């Protein structure tokens, strides 16, 4: 899966499943502050990522992930 496909997949589920504002989802956008991902959304994101990408997210690995771009970097690293 290419980086573009990863970004598109993540953006799709953020908009479709979590009903977040597509206009706010940019690589530099902070997940919590800019996009509006809250703790309940994060639980949903973990389930969706595990289903769509086939790996488990470890909370300790996500502590440094602050932006949409970093989140896609994390997924890209885990599936490559």
C-alpha positions as CSV (number, residue, x, y, z in Angstrom):
1,X,0.0,0.0,0.0
2,X,1.4,3.4,-1.0
3,X,1.6,6.4,1.3
4,X,-1.2,8.1,-0.8
5,X,-3.4,5.1,-0.3
6,X,-2.7,5.1,3.5
7,X,-3.6,8.8,3.8
8,X,-6.8,8.3,1.7
9,X,-7.9,5.3,3.8
10,X,-7.3,7.0,7.1
11,X,-9.0,10.2,5.9
12,X,-12.0,8.2,4.7
13,X,-12.6,6.5,8.0
14,X,-12.1,9.7,10.0
15,X,-14.7,11.4,7.8
16,X,-17.1,8.5,7.2
17,X,-16.9,6.6,10.5
18,X,-16.1,9.3,13.0
19,X,-17.8,12.2,11.2
20,X,-14.9,14.5,11.5
21,X,-14.5,17.6,9.2
22,X,-12.6,16.6,6.0
23,X,-11.5,20.2,5.6
24,X,-9.4,20.0,8.8
25,X,-7.6,16.8,7.9
26,X,-4.2,17.8,6.6
27,X,-0.7,16.3,7.2
28,X,0.2,19.1,9.6
29,X,-3.1,19.1,11.5
30,X,-2.9,18.0,15.1
31,X,-5.2,15.1,15.8
32,X,-6.7,16.4,19.0
33,X,-6.5,20.2,18.7
34,X,-7.1,20.7,15.0
35,X,-9.1,17.7,13.8
36,X,-11.0,17.1,17.0
37,X,-10.1,13.4,17.8
38,X,-11.1,12.7,21.4
39,X,-10.4,9.7,23.6
40,X,-13.6,7.9,22.5
41,X,-12.7,8.5,18.8
42,X,-9.2,7.1,19.5
43,X,-10.8,3.8,20.7
44,X,-12.7,3.6,17.4
45,X,-9.6,4.5,15.4
46,X,-7.7,1.6,17.1
47,X,-10.4,-0.9,16.1
48,X,-10.6,0.5,12.5
49,X,-6.8,0.5,12.0
50,X,-6.5,-3.1,13.3
51,X,-9.3,-4.2,10.9
52,X,-8.1,-2.2,7.8
53,X,-4.3,-2.5,8.2
54,X,-3.9,-5.8,10.1
55,X,-1.8,-4.8,13.1
56,X,-2.4,-3.8,16.7
57,X,-1.7,-0.2,17.9
58,X,0.4,-0.1,21.0
59,X,-0.5,2.9,23.2
60,X,3.1,3.6,24.1
61,X,4.1,3.8,20.5
62,X,1.4,6.5,19.9
63,X,2.5,8.9,22.6
64,X,4.7,10.8,20.1
65,X,2.1,10.9,17.4
66,X,0.5,14.3,17.4
67,X,-0.4,15.1,13.7
68,X,-2.3,13.4,10.9
69,X,0.9,13.1,9.0
70,X,2.7,11.4,11.9
71,X,-0.2,9.0,12.3
72,X,0.1,8.0,8.6
73,X,3.9,7.7,9.1
74,X,3.3,5.3,12.0
75,X,0.9,3.2,9.9
76,X,3.3,3.2,7.0
77,X,6.1,2.0,9.2
78,X,4.0,-0.8,10.8
79,X,2.8,-2.2,7.5
80,X,6.0,-2.0,5.5
